[in-house]
Structure formats: structure tokens, C-alpha cells
């Protein structure tokens, strides 16, 4: 029994990264815990519920993708979902920093998330996706290891 791997339009990922970078830039300029809280929720939905439920993905599909032709290729949703999870962690740490009065912590965590979003939006380089792929190369996959020993998963 095989399960279809979810795929995404990479143009939507870059659009979402651009919106994220803009939101995080405003957070850095204003130290707004409320706005960072909203972004944290957006990251959380993308990471834990799936990219198809992400607000920025929905905006791309509704407002932009309908005006474009089909994508030249699609990418696996696994790495971008992992990247959303990392964004969630950094945004949550930033939110804790801003909300607790440790503005320096909020600024640093938000700035790191902004750098990652900017790199993806401007250059198509997804730090979280590359981290996901690196982890997959380093850590063995349980089902593959079990299959190699003659045991089926």
C-alpha cells in the first residue's frame, strides 16, 4: 500500500516567504508581540495542519495562482512543512521574548526567522528545507533500515 506524497507549487512557497518576511520586518520595527503572535499561528497551521491550510498559501492559490499557468514542477511538501515548524519555534521564542519583556530575545529570534524568510523569498533558498534534507541524510530512516534487514515495515 503506497501513500501519495503531498506536493506544492514552489511559487506559492516563495510568495508565502515574501509575505512572512514583510510581516517579520514589521515586527522587528515595532516589537509587536501581537503581530508576531499572528505569524506564529500562521507558522503553526502550516507545520501542524498542513500547507494547504496555511493562510498565505490560500491567498496565493486564490489571488495569484489562478492568473498564472501551471507550475513547471512541484515539490514535496515535507521539507517546507518542516521549515514552517522551525519558523514556528523561532517565532514562539520571539513571542515569549517580547511578551516577557526580554526584547533582546524577541528581536534575535525574530531576526533569525526574518533572515530565513528573506533568503527564501529573494533567492529561493529555504534554510528549513535544507535543514530537513540534511537531517534525512544523517539520520537513518526506520522503515528503510528494517527493510534492508529483510523485515518488512
DAQUI-V417020 format. One record per helix or strand of 2 or more residues. SS is the DSSP state (a for helix, b for strand). FROM is the first residue (numbers start at 1). LEN is the number of residues. Records with the same first field share a line. If there is no record, write none. Layout:
SS = FROM-LEN / FROM-LEN
This chain:
b = 7-3 / 74-3
a = 10-21 / 33-17 / 51-3 / 55-13 / 77-24 / 103-21 / 127-12 / 142-7
